[in-house]
């Protein structure tokens, strides 16, 4: 799954469009794979729930006060993504 998502990203952050911040020793661009609907919320570990992001965008997806808007924006702008519902009760999140 990780390899497929990074292949879709093609060396660019799927949120901001920036080139990967550096190239790894093996010659591949460094991007982080992010689950759009967190696994802890019942999101699946599939390519329709994951994106390749630069480290800054990845952190924003987890820690920004705008993280739900970021999630919605990713789902609406990347065709392979599915808007998986939050499977956790509000009290569990």
PyMOL Python script that loads the backbone (N, CA, C, O; Angstrom):
from pymol import cmd

cmd.read_pdbstr("""\
ATOM      1  N   UNK A   1       0.827  -1.181   0.000  1.00  0.00           N
ATOM      2  CA  UNK A   1       0.000   0.000   0.000  1.00  0.00           C
ATOM      3  C   UNK A   1       0.875   1.250   0.000  1.00  0.00           C
ATOM      4  O   UNK A   1       0.620   2.189  -0.754  1.00  0.00           O
ATOM      5  N   UNK A   2       1.904   1.263   0.844  1.00  0.00           N
ATOM      6  CA  UNK A   2       2.785   2.435   0.921  1.00  0.00           C
ATOM      7  C   UNK A   2       3.429   2.706  -0.432  1.00  0.00           C
ATOM      8  O   UNK A   2       3.439   3.846  -0.898  1.00  0.00           O
ATOM      9  N   UNK A   3       3.964   1.673  -1.063  1.00  0.00           N
ATOM     10  CA  UNK A   3       4.615   1.849  -2.366  1.00  0.00           C
ATOM     11  C   UNK A   3       3.632   2.383  -3.408  1.00  0.00           C
ATOM     12  O   UNK A   3       3.991   3.237  -4.218  1.00  0.00           O
ATOM     13  N   UNK A   4       2.402   1.888  -3.389  1.00  0.00           N
ATOM     14  CA  UNK A   4       1.402   2.349  -4.356  1.00  0.00           C
ATOM     15  C   UNK A   4       1.059   3.818  -4.133  1.00  0.00           C
ATOM     16  O   UNK A   4       0.954   4.583  -5.092  1.00  0.00           O
ATOM     17  N   UNK A   5       0.886   4.214  -2.885  1.00  0.00           N
ATOM     18  CA  UNK A   5       0.556   5.614  -2.576  1.00  0.00           C
ATOM     19  C   UNK A   5       1.696   6.530  -2.986  1.00  0.00           C
ATOM     20  O   UNK A   5       1.462   7.583  -3.580  1.00  0.00           O
ATOM     21  N   UNK A   6       2.926   6.142  -2.677  1.00  0.00           N
ATOM     22  CA  UNK A   6       4.074   6.968  -3.065  1.00  0.00           C
ATOM     23  C   UNK A   6       4.218   7.033  -4.582  1.00  0.00           C
ATOM     24  O   UNK A   6       4.669   8.044  -5.120  1.00  0.00           O
ATOM     25  N   UNK A   7       3.843   5.972  -5.266  1.00  0.00           N
ATOM     26  CA  UNK A   7       3.847   5.983  -6.725  1.00  0.00           C
ATOM     27  C   UNK A   7       2.821   6.987  -7.260  1.00  0.00           C
ATOM     28  O   UNK A   7       3.114   7.736  -8.192  1.00  0.00           O
ATOM     29  N   UNK A   8       1.624   7.002  -6.676  1.00  0.00           N
ATOM     30  CA  UNK A   8       0.612   7.993  -7.062  1.00  0.00           C
ATOM     31  C   UNK A   8       1.138   9.417  -6.845  1.00  0.00           C
ATOM     32  O   UNK A   8       0.926  10.293  -7.683  1.00  0.00           O
ATOM     33  N   UNK A   9       1.819   9.643  -5.728  1.00  0.00           N
ATOM     34  CA  UNK A   9       2.320  10.984  -5.401  1.00  0.00           C
ATOM     35  C   UNK A   9       3.390  11.442  -6.386  1.00  0.00           C
ATOM     36  O   UNK A   9       3.519  12.638  -6.648  1.00  0.00           O
ATOM     37  N   UNK A  10       4.155  10.503  -6.931  1.00  0.00           N
ATOM     38  CA  UNK A  10       5.153  10.811  -7.957  1.00  0.00           C
ATOM     39  C   UNK A  10       6.156  11.888  -7.516  1.00  0.00           C
ATOM     40  O   UNK A  10       6.527  12.769  -8.292  1.00  0.00           O
ATOM     41  N   UNK A  11       6.587  11.792  -6.240  1.00  0.00           N
ATOM     42  CA  UNK A  11       7.626  12.699  -5.764  1.00  0.00           C
ATOM     43  C   UNK A  11       7.150  14.068  -5.324  1.00  0.00           C
ATOM     44  O   UNK A  11       7.964  14.931  -4.994  1.00  0.00           O
ATOM     45  N   UNK A  12       5.823  14.282  -5.313  1.00  0.00           N
ATOM     46  CA  UNK A  12       5.280  15.583  -4.915  1.00  0.00           C
ATOM     47  C   UNK A  12       4.235  15.396  -3.821  1.00  0.00           C
ATOM     48  O   UNK A  12       3.476  14.427  -3.829  1.00  0.00           O
ATOM     49  N   UNK A  13       4.209  16.325  -2.897  1.00  0.00           N
ATOM     50  CA  UNK A  13       3.213  16.325  -1.835  1.00  0.00           C
ATOM     51  C   UNK A  13       1.825  16.428  -2.472  1.00  0.00           C
ATOM     52  O   UNK A  13       1.580  17.303  -3.303  1.00  0.00           O
ATOM     53  N   UNK A  14       0.936  15.541  -2.082  1.00  0.00           N
ATOM     54  CA  UNK A  14      -0.404  15.546  -2.665  1.00  0.00           C
ATOM     55  C   UNK A  14      -1.302  16.624  -2.054  1.00  0.00           C
ATOM     56  O   UNK A  14      -2.435  16.802  -2.501  1.00  0.00           O
ATOM     57  N   UNK A  15      -0.822  17.331  -1.059  1.00  0.00           N
ATOM     58  CA  UNK A  15      -1.597  18.448  -0.511  1.00  0.00           C
ATOM     59  C   UNK A  15      -1.121  19.770  -1.103  1.00  0.00           C
ATOM     60  O   UNK A  15      -1.913  20.498  -1.701  1.00  0.00           O
ATOM     61  N   UNK A  16       0.162  20.090  -0.944  1.00  0.00           N
ATOM     62  CA  UNK A  16       0.654  21.407  -1.377  1.00  0.00           C
ATOM     63  C   UNK A  16       1.315  21.396  -2.755  1.00  0.00           C
ATOM     64  O   UNK A  16       1.534  22.456  -3.341  1.00  0.00           O
ATOM     65  N   UNK A  17       1.632  20.217  -3.274  1.00  0.00           N
ATOM     66  CA  UNK A  17       2.238  20.118  -4.601  1.00  0.00           C
ATOM     67  C   UNK A  17       3.737  20.315  -4.637  1.00  0.00           C
ATOM     68  O   UNK A  17       4.338  20.258  -5.710  1.00  0.00           O
ATOM     69  N   UNK A  18       4.360  20.547  -3.482  1.00  0.00           N
ATOM     70  CA  UNK A  18       5.813  20.744  -3.434  1.00  0.00           C
ATOM     71  C   UNK A  18       6.564  19.448  -3.727  1.00  0.00           C
ATOM     72  O   UNK A  18       6.091  18.351  -3.428  1.00  0.00           O
ATOM     73  N   UNK A  19       7.731  19.603  -4.313  1.00  0.00           N
ATOM     74  CA  UNK A  19       8.613  18.455  -4.493  1.00  0.00           C
ATOM     75  C   UNK A  19       8.969  17.886  -3.129  1.00  0.00           C
ATOM     76  O   UNK A  19       8.992  18.618  -2.139  1.00  0.00           O
ATOM     77  N   UNK A  20       9.244  16.594  -3.066  1.00  0.00           N
ATOM     78  CA  UNK A  20       9.700  15.982  -1.820  1.00  0.00           C
ATOM     79  C   UNK A  20      10.891  16.777  -1.293  1.00  0.00           C
ATOM     80  O   UNK A  20      11.707  17.251  -2.082  1.00  0.00           O
ATOM     81  N   UNK A  21      11.005  16.933   0.032  1.00  0.00           N
ATOM     82  CA  UNK A  21      12.045  17.799   0.580  1.00  0.00           C
ATOM     83  C   UNK A  21      13.474  17.304   0.339  1.00  0.00           C
ATOM     84  O   UNK A  21      14.415  18.097   0.360  1.00  0.00           O
ATOM     85  N   UNK A  22      13.636  16.017   0.114  1.00  0.00           N
ATOM     86  CA  UNK A  22      14.960  15.471  -0.201  1.00  0.00           C
ATOM     87  C   UNK A  22      14.799  14.095  -0.832  1.00  0.00           C
ATOM     88  O   UNK A  22      13.711  13.521  -0.849  1.00  0.00           O
ATOM     89  N   UNK A  23      15.904  13.585  -1.346  1.00  0.00           N
ATOM     90  CA  UNK A  23      15.939  12.256  -1.945  1.00  0.00           C
ATOM     91  C   UNK A  23      16.660  11.336  -0.973  1.00  0.00           C
ATOM     92  O   UNK A  23      17.724  11.675  -0.456  1.00  0.00           O
ATOM     93  N   UNK A  24      16.083  10.187  -0.730  1.00  0.00           N
ATOM     94  CA  UNK A  24      16.677   9.190   0.172  1.00  0.00           C
ATOM     95  C   UNK A  24      17.945   8.608  -0.439  1.00  0.00           C
ATOM     96  O   UNK A  24      18.220   8.787  -1.626  1.00  0.00           O
ATOM     97  N   UNK A  25      18.698   7.920   0.381  1.00  0.00           N
ATOM     98  CA  UNK A  25      19.938   7.283  -0.079  1.00  0.00           C
ATOM     99  C   UNK A  25      19.681   6.298  -1.217  1.00  0.00           C
ATOM    100  O   UNK A  25      20.554   6.077  -2.057  1.00  0.00           O
ATOM    101  N   UNK A  26      18.483   5.705  -1.247  1.00  0.00           N
ATOM    102  CA  UNK A  26      18.167   4.746  -2.319  1.00  0.00           C
ATOM    103  C   UNK A  26      17.679   5.428  -3.601  1.00  0.00           C
ATOM    104  O   UNK A  26      17.342   4.752  -4.573  1.00  0.00           O
ATOM    105  N   UNK A  27      17.642   6.770  -3.602  1.00  0.00           N
ATOM    106  CA  UNK A  27      17.267   7.520  -4.792  1.00  0.00           C
ATOM    107  C   UNK A  27      15.794   7.857  -4.906  1.00  0.00           C
ATOM    108  O   UNK A  27      15.384   8.499  -5.873  1.00  0.00           O
ATOM    109  N   UNK A  28      14.986   7.435  -3.934  1.00  0.00           N
ATOM    110  CA  UNK A  28      13.556   7.735  -3.982  1.00  0.00           C
ATOM    111  C   UNK A  28      13.250   9.025  -3.230  1.00  0.00           C
ATOM    112  O   UNK A  28      13.917   9.338  -2.244  1.00  0.00           O
ATOM    113  N   UNK A  29      12.246   9.779  -3.687  1.00  0.00           N
ATOM    114  CA  UNK A  29      11.867  11.015  -2.996  1.00  0.00           C
ATOM    115  C   UNK A  29      11.265  10.707  -1.630  1.00  0.00           C
ATOM    116  O   UNK A  29      10.518   9.740  -1.479  1.00  0.00           O
ATOM    117  N   UNK A  30      11.592  11.530  -0.635  1.00  0.00           N
ATOM    118  CA  UNK A  30      11.063  11.335   0.712  1.00  0.00           C
ATOM    119  C   UNK A  30       9.719  12.023   0.873  1.00  0.00           C
ATOM    120  O   UNK A  30       9.629  13.251   0.856  1.00  0.00           O
ATOM    121  N   UNK A  31       8.680  11.223   1.031  1.00  0.00           N
ATOM    122  CA  UNK A  31       7.351  11.701   1.402  1.00  0.00           C
ATOM    123  C   UNK A  31       6.836  10.763   2.482  1.00  0.00           C
ATOM    124  O   UNK A  31       7.276   9.618   2.583  1.00  0.00           O
ATOM    125  N   UNK A  32       5.909  11.251   3.285  1.00  0.00           N
ATOM    126  CA  UNK A  32       5.311  10.439   4.340  1.00  0.00           C
ATOM    127  C   UNK A  32       3.907  10.030   3.915  1.00  0.00           C
ATOM    128  O   UNK A  32       3.173  10.823   3.325  1.00  0.00           O
ATOM    129  N   UNK A  33       3.539   8.790   4.216  1.00  0.00           N
ATOM    130  CA  UNK A  33       2.201   8.308   3.884  1.00  0.00           C
ATOM    131  C   UNK A  33       1.271   8.609   5.057  1.00  0.00           C
ATOM    132  O   UNK A  33       1.559   8.273   6.205  1.00  0.00           O
ATOM    133  N   UNK A  34       0.157   9.247   4.738  1.00  0.00           N
ATOM    134  CA  UNK A  34      -0.822   9.671   5.754  1.00  0.00           C
ATOM    135  C   UNK A  34      -2.169   9.023   5.482  1.00  0.00           C
ATOM    136  O   UNK A  34      -2.650   9.025   4.349  1.00  0.00           O
ATOM    137  N   UNK A  35      -2.777   8.467   6.527  1.00  0.00           N
ATOM    138  CA  UNK A  35      -4.142   7.947   6.432  1.00  0.00           C
ATOM    139  C   UNK A  35      -5.111   9.116   6.598  1.00  0.00           C
ATOM    140  O   UNK A  35      -5.142   9.760   7.647  1.00  0.00           O
ATOM    141  N   UNK A  36      -5.890   9.382   5.573  1.00  0.00           N
ATOM    142  CA  UNK A  36      -6.784  10.532   5.566  1.00  0.00           C
ATOM    143  C   UNK A  36      -7.824  10.403   6.681  1.00  0.00           C
ATOM    144  O   UNK A  36      -8.035  11.351   7.439  1.00  0.00           O
ATOM    145  N   UNK A  37      -8.466   9.259   6.789  1.00  0.00           N
ATOM    146  CA  UNK A  37      -9.289   8.957   7.964  1.00  0.00           C
ATOM    147  C   UNK A  37      -8.393   8.083   8.832  1.00  0.00           C
ATOM    148  O   UNK A  37      -8.053   6.960   8.461  1.00  0.00           O
ATOM    149  N   UNK A  38      -8.020   8.611   9.982  1.00  0.00           N
ATOM    150  CA  UNK A  38      -7.057   7.926  10.852  1.00  0.00           C
ATOM    151  C   UNK A  38      -7.481   6.483  11.115  1.00  0.00           C
ATOM    152  O   UNK A  38      -8.670   6.183  11.226  1.00  0.00           O
ATOM    153  N   UNK A  39      -6.493   5.594  11.214  1.00  0.00           N
ATOM    154  CA  UNK A  39      -6.772   4.202  11.562  1.00  0.00           C
ATOM    155  C   UNK A  39      -7.503   4.120  12.896  1.00  0.00           C
ATOM    156  O   UNK A  39      -8.383   3.279  13.075  1.00  0.00           O
ATOM    157  N   UNK A  40      -7.139   4.992  13.831  1.00  0.00           N
ATOM    158  CA  UNK A  40      -7.779   5.017  15.153  1.00  0.00           C
ATOM    159  C   UNK A  40      -9.255   5.400  15.075  1.00  0.00           C
ATOM    160  O   UNK A  40     -10.008   5.157  16.018  1.00  0.00           O
ATOM    161  N   UNK A  41      -9.674   5.998  13.955  1.00  0.00           N
ATOM    162  CA  UNK A  41     -11.071   6.365  13.743  1.00  0.00           C
ATOM    163  C   UNK A  41     -11.790   5.325  12.889  1.00  0.00           C
ATOM    164  O   UNK A  41     -12.926   5.535  12.464  1.00  0.00           O
ATOM    165  N   UNK A  42     -11.121   4.209  12.644  1.00  0.00           N
ATOM    166  CA  UNK A  42     -11.718   3.156  11.845  1.00  0.00           C
ATOM    167  C   UNK A  42     -11.441   3.255  10.367  1.00  0.00           C
ATOM    168  O   UNK A  42     -12.024   2.511   9.578  1.00  0.00           O
ATOM    169  N   UNK A  43     -10.545   4.175   9.966  1.00  0.00           N
ATOM    170  CA  UNK A  43     -10.177   4.283   8.553  1.00  0.00           C
ATOM    171  C   UNK A  43      -9.397   3.061   8.104  1.00  0.00           C
ATOM    172  O   UNK A  43      -8.621   2.506   8.882  1.00  0.00           O
ATOM    173  N   UNK A  44      -9.587   2.633   6.864  1.00  0.00           N
ATOM    174  CA  UNK A  44      -8.883   1.450   6.370  1.00  0.00           C
ATOM    175  C   UNK A  44      -7.437   1.748   5.953  1.00  0.00           C
ATOM    176  O   UNK A  44      -7.087   2.890   5.654  1.00  0.00           O
ATOM    177  N   UNK A  45      -6.630   0.726   5.942  1.00  0.00           N
ATOM    178  CA  UNK A  45      -5.236   0.823   5.496  1.00  0.00           C
ATOM    179  C   UNK A  45      -5.191   0.489   4.004  1.00  0.00           C
ATOM    180  O   UNK A  45      -4.654  -0.541   3.594  1.00  0.00           O
ATOM    181  N   UNK A  46      -5.777   1.398   3.196  1.00  0.00           N
ATOM    182  CA  UNK A  46      -5.928   1.170   1.763  1.00  0.00           C
ATOM    183  C   UNK A  46      -5.519   2.421   0.978  1.00  0.00           C
ATOM    184  O   UNK A  46      -5.401   3.510   1.541  1.00  0.00           O
ATOM    185  N   UNK A  47      -5.304   2.246  -0.327  1.00  0.00           N
ATOM    186  CA  UNK A  47      -4.876   3.387  -1.151  1.00  0.00           C
ATOM    187  C   UNK A  47      -5.973   4.425  -1.321  1.00  0.00           C
ATOM    188  O   UNK A  47      -5.683   5.568  -1.673  1.00  0.00           O
ATOM    189  N   UNK A  48      -7.227   4.055  -1.079  1.00  0.00           N
ATOM    190  CA  UNK A  48      -8.298   5.047  -1.180  1.00  0.00           C
ATOM    191  C   UNK A  48      -8.486   5.834   0.120  1.00  0.00           C
ATOM    192  O   UNK A  48      -9.433   6.607   0.260  1.00  0.00           O
ATOM    193  N   UNK A  49      -7.558   5.620   1.073  1.00  0.00           N
ATOM    194  CA  UNK A  49      -7.581   6.360   2.337  1.00  0.00           C
ATOM    195  C   UNK A  49      -6.190   6.867   2.713  1.00  0.00           C
ATOM    196  O   UNK A  49      -5.943   7.183   3.877  1.00  0.00           O
ATOM    197  N   UNK A  50      -5.289   6.949   1.752  1.00  0.00           N
ATOM    198  CA  UNK A  50      -3.920   7.352   2.078  1.00  0.00           C
ATOM    199  C   UNK A  50      -3.344   8.251   0.995  1.00  0.00           C
ATOM    200  O   UNK A  50      -3.655   8.112  -0.188  1.00  0.00           O
ATOM    201  N   UNK A  51      -2.492   9.180   1.431  1.00  0.00           N
ATOM    202  CA  UNK A  51      -1.840  10.119   0.518  1.00  0.00           C
ATOM    203  C   UNK A  51      -0.367  10.248   0.880  1.00  0.00           C
ATOM    204  O   UNK A  51       0.037   9.950   2.004  1.00  0.00           O
ATOM    205  N   UNK A  52       0.425  10.695  -0.079  1.00  0.00           N
ATOM    206  CA  UNK A  52       1.833  11.001   0.143  1.00  0.00           C
ATOM    207  C   UNK A  52       1.988  12.487   0.408  1.00  0.00           C
ATOM    208  O   UNK A  52       1.587  13.316  -0.408  1.00  0.00           O
ATOM    209  N   UNK A  53       2.577  12.826   1.565  1.00  0.00           N
ATOM    210  CA  UNK A  53       2.688  14.225   1.968  1.00  0.00           C
ATOM    211  C   UNK A  53       4.104  14.601   2.358  1.00  0.00           C
ATOM    212  O   UNK A  53       4.885  13.762   2.807  1.00  0.00           O
ATOM    213  N   UNK A  54       4.427  15.884   2.178  1.00  0.00           N
ATOM    214  CA  UNK A  54       5.679  16.402   2.731  1.00  0.00           C
ATOM    215  C   UNK A  54       5.526  16.426   4.255  1.00  0.00           C
ATOM    216  O   UNK A  54       4.399  16.424   4.749  1.00  0.00           O
ATOM    217  N   UNK A  55       6.616  16.447   5.004  1.00  0.00           N
ATOM    218  CA  UNK A  55       6.512  16.429   6.469  1.00  0.00           C
ATOM    219  C   UNK A  55       5.673  17.568   7.047  1.00  0.00           C
ATOM    220  O   UNK A  55       4.943  17.352   8.014  1.00  0.00           O
ATOM    221  N   UNK A  56       5.755  18.768   6.486  1.00  0.00           N
ATOM    222  CA  UNK A  56       4.969  19.888   7.016  1.00  0.00           C
ATOM    223  C   UNK A  56       3.472  19.661   6.846  1.00  0.00           C
ATOM    224  O   UNK A  56       2.705  19.866   7.786  1.00  0.00           O
ATOM    225  N   UNK A  57       3.056  19.247   5.679  1.00  0.00           N
ATOM    226  CA  UNK A  57       1.635  18.984   5.459  1.00  0.00           C
ATOM    227  C   UNK A  57       1.159  17.800   6.299  1.00  0.00           C
ATOM    228  O   UNK A  57       0.031  17.794   6.790  1.00  0.00           O
ATOM    229  N   UNK A  58       2.027  16.798   6.461  1.00  0.00           N
ATOM    230  CA  UNK A  58       1.649  15.652   7.285  1.00  0.00           C
ATOM    231  C   UNK A  58       1.381  16.083   8.722  1.00  0.00           C
ATOM    232  O   UNK A  58       0.399  15.650   9.325  1.00  0.00           O
ATOM    233  N   UNK A  59       2.238  16.923   9.271  1.00  0.00           N
ATOM    234  CA  UNK A  59       2.030  17.409  10.642  1.00  0.00           C
ATOM    235  C   UNK A  59       0.767  18.255  10.743  1.00  0.00           C
ATOM    236  O   UNK A  59       0.044  18.180  11.737  1.00  0.00           O
ATOM    237  N   UNK A  60       0.500  19.059   9.720  1.00  0.00           N
ATOM    238  CA  UNK A  60      -0.719  19.863   9.724  1.00  0.00           C
ATOM    239  C   UNK A  60      -1.957  18.966   9.749  1.00  0.00           C
ATOM    240  O   UNK A  60      -2.947  19.299  10.402  1.00  0.00           O
ATOM    241  N   UNK A  61      -1.912  17.849   9.055  1.00  0.00           N
ATOM    242  CA  UNK A  61      -3.044  16.921   9.048  1.00  0.00           C
ATOM    243  C   UNK A  61      -3.326  16.353  10.440  1.00  0.00           C
ATOM    244  O   UNK A  61      -4.464  15.995  10.744  1.00  0.00           O
ATOM    245  N   UNK A  62      -2.312  16.272  11.270  1.00  0.00           N
ATOM    246  CA  UNK A  62      -2.484  15.719  12.613  1.00  0.00           C
ATOM    247  C   UNK A  62      -2.722  16.775  13.679  1.00  0.00           C
ATOM    248  O   UNK A  62      -3.485  16.544  14.616  1.00  0.00           O
ATOM    249  N   UNK A  63      -2.086  17.922  13.553  1.00  0.00           N
ATOM    250  CA  UNK A  63      -2.046  18.861  14.671  1.00  0.00           C
ATOM    251  C   UNK A  63      -2.707  20.216  14.428  1.00  0.00           C
ATOM    252  O   UNK A  63      -2.927  20.968  15.378  1.00  0.00           O
ATOM    253  N   UNK A  64      -3.022  20.536  13.194  1.00  0.00           N
ATOM    254  CA  UNK A  64      -3.629  21.841  12.898  1.00  0.00           C
ATOM    255  C   UNK A  64      -5.052  21.902  13.424  1.00  0.00           C
ATOM    256  O   UNK A  64      -5.763  20.897  13.440  1.00  0.00           O
ATOM    257  N   UNK A  65      -5.462  23.084  13.854  1.00  0.00           N
ATOM    258  CA  UNK A  65      -6.862  23.256  14.250  1.00  0.00           C
ATOM    259  C   UNK A  65      -7.774  23.141  13.034  1.00  0.00           C
ATOM    260  O   UNK A  65      -8.988  23.002  13.178  1.00  0.00           O
ATOM    261  N   UNK A  66      -7.195  23.197  11.840  1.00  0.00           N
ATOM    262  CA  UNK A  66      -7.939  23.071  10.583  1.00  0.00           C
ATOM    263  C   UNK A  66      -7.883  21.646  10.020  1.00  0.00           C
ATOM    264  O   UNK A  66      -8.180  21.440   8.843  1.00  0.00           O
ATOM    265  N   UNK A  67      -7.511  20.676  10.832  1.00  0.00           N
ATOM    266  CA  UNK A  67      -7.265  19.335  10.290  1.00  0.00           C
ATOM    267  C   UNK A  67      -8.491  18.701   9.630  1.00  0.00           C
ATOM    268  O   UNK A  67      -8.342  17.961   8.658  1.00  0.00           O
ATOM    269  N   UNK A  68      -9.687  18.970  10.129  1.00  0.00           N
ATOM    270  CA  UNK A  68     -10.876  18.400   9.474  1.00  0.00           C
ATOM    271  C   UNK A  68     -11.097  19.040   8.107  1.00  0.00           C
ATOM    272  O   UNK A  68     -11.489  18.353   7.164  1.00  0.00           O
ATOM    273  N   UNK A  69     -10.855  20.327   7.986  1.00  0.00           N
ATOM    274  CA  UNK A  69     -10.962  20.998   6.686  1.00  0.00           C
ATOM    275  C   UNK A  69      -9.891  20.480   5.725  1.00  0.00           C
ATOM    276  O   UNK A  69     -10.148  20.325   4.532  1.00  0.00           O
ATOM    277  N   UNK A  70      -8.705  20.217   6.242  1.00  0.00           N
ATOM    278  CA  UNK A  70      -7.635  19.662   5.404  1.00  0.00           C
ATOM    279  C   UNK A  70      -8.055  18.285   4.904  1.00  0.00           C
ATOM    280  O   UNK A  70      -7.901  17.981   3.721  1.00  0.00           O
ATOM    281  N   UNK A  71      -8.589  17.444   5.805  1.00  0.00           N
ATOM    282  CA  UNK A  71      -9.042  16.104   5.424  1.00  0.00           C
ATOM    283  C   UNK A  71     -10.106  16.195   4.326  1.00  0.00           C
ATOM    284  O   UNK A  71     -10.026  15.491   3.319  1.00  0.00           O
ATOM    285  N   UNK A  72     -11.081  17.048   4.523  1.00  0.00           N
ATOM    286  CA  UNK A  72     -12.146  17.206   3.527  1.00  0.00           C
ATOM    287  C   UNK A  72     -11.594  17.689   2.190  1.00  0.00           C
ATOM    288  O   UNK A  72     -12.029  17.234   1.132  1.00  0.00           O
ATOM    289  N   UNK A  73     -10.638  18.609   2.240  1.00  0.00           N
ATOM    290  CA  UNK A  73     -10.023  19.120   1.019  1.00  0.00           C
ATOM    291  C   UNK A  73      -9.264  18.055   0.259  1.00  0.00           C
ATOM    292  O   UNK A  73      -9.315  18.007  -0.970  1.00  0.00           O
ATOM    293  N   UNK A  74      -8.563  17.202   0.980  1.00  0.00           N
ATOM    294  CA  UNK A  74      -7.844  16.103   0.328  1.00  0.00           C
ATOM    295  C   UNK A  74      -8.827  15.171  -0.368  1.00  0.00           C
ATOM    296  O   UNK A  74      -8.621  14.792  -1.521  1.00  0.00           O
ATOM    297  N   UNK A  75      -9.895  14.801   0.335  1.00  0.00           N
ATOM    298  CA  UNK A  75     -10.888  13.886  -0.225  1.00  0.00           C
ATOM    299  C   UNK A  75     -11.539  14.487  -1.471  1.00  0.00           C
ATOM    300  O   UNK A  75     -11.783  13.774  -2.444  1.00  0.00           O
ATOM    301  N   UNK A  76     -11.819  15.775  -1.450  1.00  0.00           N
ATOM    302  CA  UNK A  76     -12.492  16.385  -2.599  1.00  0.00           C
ATOM    303  C   UNK A  76     -11.554  16.651  -3.770  1.00  0.00           C
ATOM    304  O   UNK A  76     -12.015  16.790  -4.902  1.00  0.00           O
ATOM    305  N   UNK A  77     -10.250  16.725  -3.522  1.00  0.00           N
ATOM    306  CA  UNK A  77      -9.329  17.074  -4.614  1.00  0.00           C
ATOM    307  C   UNK A  77      -8.551  15.892  -5.197  1.00  0.00           C
ATOM    308  O   UNK A  77      -7.954  16.024  -6.265  1.00  0.00           O
ATOM    309  N   UNK A  78      -8.544  14.757  -4.530  1.00  0.00           N
ATOM    310  CA  UNK A  78      -7.798  13.593  -5.018  1.00  0.00           C
ATOM    311  C   UNK A  78      -8.802  12.498  -5.359  1.00  0.00           C
ATOM    312  O   UNK A  78      -9.457  11.948  -4.474  1.00  0.00           O
ATOM    313  N   UNK A  79      -8.917  12.192  -6.630  1.00  0.00           N
ATOM    314  CA  UNK A  79      -9.984  11.325  -7.122  1.00  0.00           C
ATOM    315  C   UNK A  79      -9.987   9.915  -6.537  1.00  0.00           C
ATOM    316  O   UNK A  79     -11.061   9.329  -6.399  1.00  0.00           O
ATOM    317  N   UNK A  80      -8.838   9.347  -6.190  1.00  0.00           N
ATOM    318  CA  UNK A  80      -8.823   7.975  -5.702  1.00  0.00           C
ATOM    319  C   UNK A  80      -9.326   7.849  -4.264  1.00  0.00           C
ATOM    320  O   UNK A  80      -9.626   6.744  -3.811  1.00  0.00           O
ATOM    321  N   UNK A  81      -9.420   8.968  -3.544  1.00  0.00           N
ATOM    322  CA  UNK A  81      -9.814   8.916  -2.138  1.00  0.00           C
ATOM    323  C   UNK A  81     -11.318   8.754  -1.973  1.00  0.00           C
ATOM    324  O   UNK A  81     -12.113   9.294  -2.742  1.00  0.00           O
ATOM    325  N   UNK A  82     -11.682   7.995  -0.947  1.00  0.00           N
ATOM    326  CA  UNK A  82     -13.076   7.800  -0.557  1.00  0.00           C
ATOM    327  C   UNK A  82     -13.250   8.438   0.813  1.00  0.00           C
ATOM    328  O   UNK A  82     -12.370   8.333   1.667  1.00  0.00           O
ATOM    329  N   UNK A  83     -14.366   9.086   1.022  1.00  0.00           N
ATOM    330  CA  UNK A  83     -14.642   9.725   2.306  1.00  0.00           C
ATOM    331  C   UNK A  83     -15.149   8.672   3.290  1.00  0.00           C
ATOM    332  O   UNK A  83     -16.355   8.513   3.479  1.00  0.00           O
ATOM    333  N   UNK A  84     -14.223   7.966   3.906  1.00  0.00           N
ATOM    334  CA  UNK A  84     -14.578   6.938   4.882  1.00  0.00           C
ATOM    335  C   UNK A  84     -15.122   7.615   6.139  1.00  0.00           C
ATOM    336  O   UNK A  84     -14.528   8.562   6.654  1.00  0.00           O
ATOM    337  N   UNK A  85     -16.229   7.129   6.610  1.00  0.00           N
ATOM    338  CA  UNK A  85     -16.842   7.708   7.800  1.00  0.00           C
ATOM    339  C   UNK A  85     -16.033   7.387   9.040  1.00  0.00           C
ATOM    340  O   UNK A  85     -15.360   6.360   9.116  1.00  0.00           O
ATOM    341  N   UNK A  86     -16.111   8.291  10.017  1.00  0.00           N
ATOM    342  CA  UNK A  86     -15.493   8.061  11.309  1.00  0.00           C
ATOM    343  C   UNK A  86     -16.259   6.934  11.992  1.00  0.00           C
ATOM    344  O   UNK A  86     -17.456   7.059  12.250  1.00  0.00           O
ATOM    345  N   UNK A  87     -15.573   5.842  12.283  1.00  0.00           N
ATOM    346  CA  UNK A  87     -16.225   4.681  12.881  1.00  0.00           C
ATOM    347  C   UNK A  87     -16.186   4.683  14.399  1.00  0.00           C
ATOM    348  O   UNK A  87     -16.682   3.753  15.034  1.00  0.00           O
ATOM    349  N   UNK A  88     -15.600   5.723  14.987  1.00  0.00           N
ATOM    350  CA  UNK A  88     -15.508   5.808  16.442  1.00  0.00           C
ATOM    351  C   UNK A  88     -16.608   6.713  16.971  1.00  0.00           C
ATOM    352  O   UNK A  88     -17.028   7.651  16.294  1.00  0.00           O
ATOM    353  N   UNK A  89     -17.067   6.432  18.166  1.00  0.00           N
ATOM    354  CA  UNK A  89     -18.020   7.323  18.838  1.00  0.00           C
ATOM    355  C   UNK A  89     -17.298   8.605  19.221  1.00  0.00           C
ATOM    356  O   UNK A  89     -16.097   8.579  19.489  1.00  0.00           O
ATOM    357  N   UNK A  90     -18.001   9.709  19.249  1.00  0.00           N
ATOM    358  CA  UNK A  90     -17.397  11.001  19.613  1.00  0.00           C
ATOM    359  C   UNK A  90     -16.659  10.913  20.944  1.00  0.00           C
ATOM    360  O   UNK A  90     -15.622  11.557  21.103  1.00  0.00           O
ATOM    361  N   UNK A  91     -17.149  10.150  21.890  1.00  0.00           N
ATOM    362  CA  UNK A  91     -16.507  10.050  23.201  1.00  0.00           C
ATOM    363  C   UNK A  91     -15.195   9.279  23.143  1.00  0.00           C
ATOM    364  O   UNK A  91     -14.372   9.401  24.050  1.00  0.00           O
ATOM    365  N   UNK A  92     -14.984   8.483  22.091  1.00  0.00           N
ATOM    366  CA  UNK A  92     -13.776   7.686  21.966  1.00  0.00           C
ATOM    367  C   UNK A  92     -12.649   8.443  21.269  1.00  0.00           C
ATOM    368  O   UNK A  92     -11.481   8.084  21.418  1.00  0.00           O
ATOM    369  N   UNK A  93     -12.985   9.480  20.513  1.00  0.00           N
ATOM    370  CA  UNK A  93     -11.989  10.198  19.719  1.00  0.00           C
ATOM    371  C   UNK A  93     -11.236  11.192  20.581  1.00  0.00           C
ATOM    372  O   UNK A  93     -10.353  11.893  20.086  1.00  0.00           O
TER     373      UNK A  93
END
""", "prot")
cmd.dss("prot")
cmd.show_as("cartoon", "prot")
cmd.util.cbc("prot")
cmd.orient("prot")
